[in-house]
Amino acid sequence: MALSQQGNSAALVVSIARIPDEGLAFQAEVTATHLQLPPATEVELPRPVQVQGWLTKVAEQVYFQGMTRGTLAVPCSRCLDIIHSGFAVEMRVVYLPPSTRLHIEGEEGVDAEDELDLYTHDGVTLDLRPPVHDHVLLAFPIQPLCRPDCAGLCQVCGGNRNEVPCACQAVEGDPRFALLQQLRLPKTS
């Protein structure tokens, strides 16, 4: 059985009763607006994020294993040109029933190396938005570069040094600290 949804934030909400014993193939597309990403970021998602995976129900627990794919539009950290970078993040999520306390330490069958994300469901539906939101945020690059040898912006005129070589003279140090350059400390042995 397969479930395909797209468009809004409800696309990531699944009725637990619709998951058969043999599992359910899941596919959805959602926009950045529906994932409620922080508005203050300079990262944009120009196309919808695709979520594909498999939902399995074991007793009251629901497991989701799949991939989240998309494209990020982010400014280069040196020259501020916009970079379009694809991402694909593997997801392994466990939804526990609402009465479950999240006590994992010393629990049999749960290995820390499995890297499972734990969430709770309400007994009727489960919401994939929180783990998809978290995985998309983790896909944001820490220091994106348009290319490894990006020359960045000129500190004097602000021009992109990748496009035009700059003839500006770099100012050596802050003039307010010029007197410190004349300071000579005694040598210690």
C-alpha atoms as a printed R data frame, in Angstrom:
    type eleno elety resid chain resno      x      y       z
1   ATOM     1    CA   MET     A     1  0.000  0.000   0.000
2   ATOM     2    CA   ALA     A     2  1.251  3.523  -0.754
3   ATOM     3    CA   LEU     A     3  0.340  6.982   0.476
4   ATOM     4    CA   SER     A     4  1.278 10.000  -1.630
5   ATOM     5    CA   GLN     A     5  0.512 13.523  -0.475
6   ATOM     6    CA   GLN     A     6  1.717 16.972  -1.383
7   ATOM     7    CA   GLY     A     7  1.282 20.656  -0.993
8   ATOM     8    CA   ASN     A     8  0.610 21.637   2.598
9   ATOM     9    CA   SER     A     9  1.683 20.820   6.123
10  ATOM    10    CA   ALA     A    10 -1.109 18.227   6.450
11  ATOM    11    CA   ALA     A    11  0.794 16.194   3.848
12  ATOM    12    CA   LEU     A    12  3.129 15.107   6.655
13  ATOM    13    CA   VAL     A    13  0.357 14.047   9.044
14  ATOM    14    CA   VAL     A    14 -0.526 10.345   8.805
15  ATOM    15    CA   SER     A    15 -3.435  8.501  10.353
16  ATOM    16    CA   ILE     A    16 -2.032  5.535  12.288
17  ATOM    17    CA   ALA     A    17 -5.123  3.465  11.409
18  ATOM    18    CA   ARG     A    18 -4.183  3.713   7.701
19  ATOM    19    CA   ILE     A    19 -0.870  1.908   8.279
20  ATOM    20    CA   PRO     A    20 -1.445 -1.794   7.538
21  ATOM    21    CA   ASP     A    21  0.490 -4.610   9.233
22  ATOM    22    CA   GLU     A    22  2.793 -5.013   6.225
23  ATOM    23    CA   GLY     A    23  3.702 -1.297   6.305
24  ATOM    24    CA   LEU     A    24  2.974  1.730   4.168
25  ATOM    25    CA   ALA     A    25  5.078  3.426   1.509
26  ATOM    26    CA   PHE     A    26  4.985  7.158   2.118
27  ATOM    27    CA   GLN     A    27  5.730 10.034  -0.236
28  ATOM    28    CA   ALA     A    28  5.063 13.739   0.230
29  ATOM    29    CA   GLU     A    29  6.197 17.160  -0.970
30  ATOM    30    CA   VAL     A    30  6.092 20.227   1.272
31  ATOM    31    CA   THR     A    31  7.292 23.810   0.971
32  ATOM    32    CA   ALA     A    32  9.527 25.709   3.374
33  ATOM    33    CA   THR     A    33  6.484 27.632   4.625
34  ATOM    34    CA   HIS     A    34  4.780 24.420   5.715
35  ATOM    35    CA   LEU     A    35  7.919 23.221   7.502
36  ATOM    36    CA   GLN     A    36  7.922 26.459   9.533
37  ATOM    37    CA   LEU     A    37 11.628 27.082   9.058
38  ATOM    38    CA   PRO     A    38 13.079 30.055  10.927
39  ATOM    39    CA   PRO     A    39 12.406 33.266   8.951
40  ATOM    40    CA   ALA     A    40 15.709 34.881   9.965
41  ATOM    41    CA   THR     A    41 17.856 32.457   7.978
42  ATOM    42    CA   GLU     A    42 19.445 33.449   4.693
43  ATOM    43    CA   VAL     A    43 18.747 29.954   3.366
44  ATOM    44    CA   GLU     A    44 15.817 29.441   1.017
45  ATOM    45    CA   LEU     A    45 14.191 26.318  -0.354
46  ATOM    46    CA   PRO     A    46 13.359 27.240  -3.971
47  ATOM    47    CA   ARG     A    47 11.512 23.955  -4.603
48  ATOM    48    CA   PRO     A    48  9.390 21.727  -2.380
49  ATOM    49    CA   VAL     A    49 11.142 19.256  -0.093
50  ATOM    50    CA   GLN     A    50 10.488 15.620  -0.995
51  ATOM    51    CA   VAL     A    51  9.969 13.065   1.748
52  ATOM    52    CA   GLN     A    52  9.938  9.376   0.846
53  ATOM    53    CA   GLY     A    53 10.014  6.374   3.088
54  ATOM    54    CA   TRP     A    54  8.337  3.441   4.720
55  ATOM    55    CA   LEU     A    55  6.033  3.493   7.756
56  ATOM    56    CA   THR     A    56  5.835  0.347   9.876
57  ATOM    57    CA   LYS     A    57  3.612 -0.221  12.884
58  ATOM    58    CA   VAL     A    58  4.696 -2.584  15.671
59  ATOM    59    CA   ALA     A    59  2.186 -2.687  18.519
60  ATOM    60    CA   GLU     A    60  1.756  1.004  19.448
61  ATOM    61    CA   GLN     A    61  5.086  2.128  18.050
62  ATOM    62    CA   VAL     A    62  5.413  3.478  14.507
63  ATOM    63    CA   TYR     A    63  8.707  3.464  12.639
64  ATOM    64    CA   PHE     A    64  9.581  5.690   9.703
65  ATOM    65    CA   GLN     A    65 12.652  5.053   7.606
66  ATOM    66    CA   GLY     A    66 13.282  7.139   4.524
67  ATOM    67    CA   MET     A    67 14.922 10.123   2.852
68  ATOM    68    CA   THR     A    68 14.332 13.845   2.769
69  ATOM    69    CA   ARG     A    69 15.563 15.558  -0.402
70  ATOM    70    CA   GLY     A    70 15.594 19.136  -1.561
71  ATOM    71    CA   THR     A    71 17.577 22.076  -2.848
72  ATOM    72    CA   LEU     A    72 18.953 24.920  -0.755
73  ATOM    73    CA   ALA     A    73 19.633 28.417  -2.096
74  ATOM    74    CA   VAL     A    74 22.226 29.946   0.201
75  ATOM    75    CA   PRO     A    75 24.726 32.819  -0.124
76  ATOM    76    CA   CYS     A    76 28.425 31.947  -0.338
77  ATOM    77    CA   SER     A    77 30.068 32.812   2.967
78  ATOM    78    CA   ARG     A    78 32.901 34.675   1.191
79  ATOM    79    CA   CYS     A    79 31.445 36.427  -1.884
80  ATOM    80    CA   LEU     A    80 27.667 36.313  -1.160
81  ATOM    81    CA   ASP     A    81 26.797 34.789  -4.566
82  ATOM    82    CA   ILE     A    82 23.769 32.506  -4.315
83  ATOM    83    CA   ILE     A    83 24.607 28.796  -4.405
84  ATOM    84    CA   HIS     A    84 22.037 26.106  -5.219
85  ATOM    85    CA   SER     A    85 22.991 22.994  -3.310
86  ATOM    86    CA   GLY     A    86 21.084 19.732  -3.230
87  ATOM    87    CA   PHE     A    87 20.738 17.700  -0.057
88  ATOM    88    CA   ALA     A    88 19.582 14.189   0.771
89  ATOM    89    CA   VAL     A    89 19.253 13.207   4.419
90  ATOM    90    CA   GLU     A    90 18.463  9.742   5.700
91  ATOM    91    CA   MET     A    91 15.769  9.623   8.377
92  ATOM    92    CA   ARG     A    92 15.130  6.910  10.957
93  ATOM    93    CA   VAL     A    93 12.357  7.934  13.322
94  ATOM    94    CA   VAL     A    94 10.474  6.077  16.045
95  ATOM    95    CA   TYR     A    95  7.079  7.321  17.223
96  ATOM    96    CA   LEU     A    96  6.189  6.114  20.686
97  ATOM    97    CA   PRO     A    97  2.660  6.056  22.138
98  ATOM    98    CA   PRO     A    98  1.629  9.078  24.234
99  ATOM    99    CA   SER     A    99  1.907  7.186  27.551
100 ATOM   100    CA   THR     A   100  5.584  6.294  26.946
101 ATOM   101    CA   ARG     A   101  8.258  8.006  28.976
102 ATOM   102    CA   LEU     A   102 11.412  8.670  26.999
103 ATOM   103    CA   HIS     A   103 13.834  6.641  29.126
104 ATOM   104    CA   ILE     A   104 16.420  5.053  26.849
105 ATOM   105    CA   GLU     A   105 19.474  4.571  29.037
106 ATOM   106    CA   GLY     A   106 19.898  0.868  29.760
107 ATOM   107    CA   GLU     A   107 16.938 -0.037  27.520
108 ATOM   108    CA   GLU     A   108 17.366 -3.361  25.734
109 ATOM   109    CA   GLY     A   109 17.127 -3.352  21.958
110 ATOM   110    CA   VAL     A   110 17.985  0.352  21.613
111 ATOM   111    CA   ASP     A   111 21.556  0.940  20.540
112 ATOM   112    CA   ALA     A   112 22.918  4.481  20.612
113 ATOM   113    CA   GLU     A   113 24.683  3.770  17.319
114 ATOM   114    CA   ASP     A   114 21.316  3.262  15.602
115 ATOM   115    CA   GLU     A   115 20.817  7.030  15.727
116 ATOM   116    CA   LEU     A   116 17.060  6.812  15.930
117 ATOM   117    CA   ASP     A   117 15.082  9.986  16.476
118 ATOM   118    CA   LEU     A   118 12.376  9.545  19.099
119 ATOM   119    CA   TYR     A   119  9.038 11.358  18.981
120 ATOM   120    CA   THR     A   120  5.593 10.627  20.377
121 ATOM   121    CA   HIS     A   121  2.293 10.322  18.549
122 ATOM   122    CA   ASP     A   122 -1.156 11.080  19.952
123 ATOM   123    CA   GLY     A   123 -2.548  7.583  19.378
124 ATOM   124    CA   VAL     A   124 -4.533  8.638  16.304
125 ATOM   125    CA   THR     A   125 -2.091 10.461  14.018
126 ATOM   126    CA   LEU     A   126  1.621 11.019  13.740
127 ATOM   127    CA   ASP     A   127  3.207 14.187  12.475
128 ATOM   128    CA   LEU     A   128  6.344 13.920  10.342
129 ATOM   129    CA   ARG     A   129  6.823 17.711  10.325
130 ATOM   130    CA   PRO     A   130  9.087 17.876  13.428
131 ATOM   131    CA   PRO     A   131 11.641 15.293  12.222
132 ATOM   132    CA   VAL     A   132 11.566 16.610   8.627
133 ATOM   133    CA   HIS     A   133 11.992 20.160   9.967
134 ATOM   134    CA   ASP     A   134 14.949 19.032  12.112
135 ATOM   135    CA   HIS     A   135 16.621 17.109   9.278
136 ATOM   136    CA   VAL     A   136 16.248 20.015   6.833
137 ATOM   137    CA   LEU     A   137 17.818 22.388   9.386
138 ATOM   138    CA   LEU     A   138 20.700 19.958   9.860
139 ATOM   139    CA   ALA     A   139 21.244 19.982   6.089
140 ATOM   140    CA   PHE     A   140 21.996 23.717   6.142
141 ATOM   141    CA   PRO     A   141 25.700 24.169   5.362
142 ATOM   142    CA   ILE     A   142 27.816 25.722   8.108
143 ATOM   143    CA   GLN     A   143 30.128 27.644   5.787
144 ATOM   144    CA   PRO     A   144 28.867 27.387   2.206
145 ATOM   145    CA   LEU     A   145 31.325 28.198  -0.572
146 ATOM   146    CA   CYS     A   146 30.549 28.746  -4.239
147 ATOM   147    CA   ARG     A   147 33.881 27.036  -4.977
148 ATOM   148    CA   PRO     A   148 36.834 25.978  -2.812
149 ATOM   149    CA   ASP     A   149 39.103 28.778  -4.067
150 ATOM   150    CA   CYS     A   150 36.533 31.582  -3.688
151 ATOM   151    CA   ALA     A   151 38.427 34.888  -3.338
152 ATOM   152    CA   GLY     A   152 35.529 36.624  -1.558
153 ATOM   153    CA   LEU     A   153 34.771 40.330  -1.431
154 ATOM   154    CA   CYS     A   154 37.353 43.114  -1.377
155 ATOM   155    CA   GLN     A   155 37.574 44.581   2.121
156 ATOM   156    CA   VAL     A   156 38.116 48.064   0.700
157 ATOM   157    CA   CYS     A   157 35.703 48.500  -2.238
158 ATOM   158    CA   GLY     A   158 33.359 45.533  -1.667
159 ATOM   159    CA   GLY     A   159 33.791 44.143  -5.191
160 ATOM   160    CA   ASN     A   160 33.545 40.433  -5.914
161 ATOM   161    CA   ARG     A   161 37.164 39.335  -6.390
162 ATOM   162    CA   ASN     A   162 36.045 36.220  -8.290
163 ATOM   163    CA   GLU     A   163 34.640 38.378 -11.114
164 ATOM   164    CA   VAL     A   164 37.222 41.191 -11.347
165 ATOM   165    CA   PRO     A   165 40.704 41.278  -9.819
166 ATOM   166    CA   CYS     A   166 40.831 44.102  -7.327
167 ATOM   167    CA   ALA     A   167 43.649 46.682  -7.253
168 ATOM   168    CA   CYS     A   168 42.720 48.087  -3.849
169 ATOM   169    CA   GLN     A   169 45.414 48.214  -1.195
170 ATOM   170    CA   ALA     A   170 44.495 46.297   1.912
171 ATOM   171    CA   VAL     A   171 44.742 48.347   5.070
172 ATOM   172    CA   GLU     A   172 47.140 46.713   7.498
173 ATOM   173    CA   GLY     A   173 45.534 46.597  10.913
174 ATOM   174    CA   ASP     A   174 43.304 49.035  12.733
175 ATOM   175    CA   PRO     A   175 44.833 52.552  12.962
176 ATOM   176    CA   ARG     A   176 43.559 52.846  16.536
177 ATOM   177    CA   PHE     A   177 46.108 50.188  17.517
178 ATOM   178    CA   ALA     A   178 49.081 51.740  15.650
179 ATOM   179    CA   LEU     A   179 50.781 52.741  18.908
180 ATOM   180    CA   LEU     A   180 50.806 49.112  20.047
181 ATOM   181    CA   GLN     A   181 53.059 48.224  17.094
182 ATOM   182    CA   GLN     A   182 55.735 50.499  18.555
183 ATOM   183    CA   LEU     A   183 55.560 48.803  21.948
184 ATOM   184    CA   ARG     A   184 58.622 46.687  22.714
185 ATOM   185    CA   LEU     A   185 58.352 44.207  25.541
186 ATOM   186    CA   PRO     A   186 61.455 43.106  27.438
187 ATOM   187    CA   LYS     A   187 62.730 39.663  26.569
188 ATOM   188    CA   THR     A   188 62.255 37.039  29.226
189 ATOM   189    CA   SER     A   189 64.390 33.945  29.499
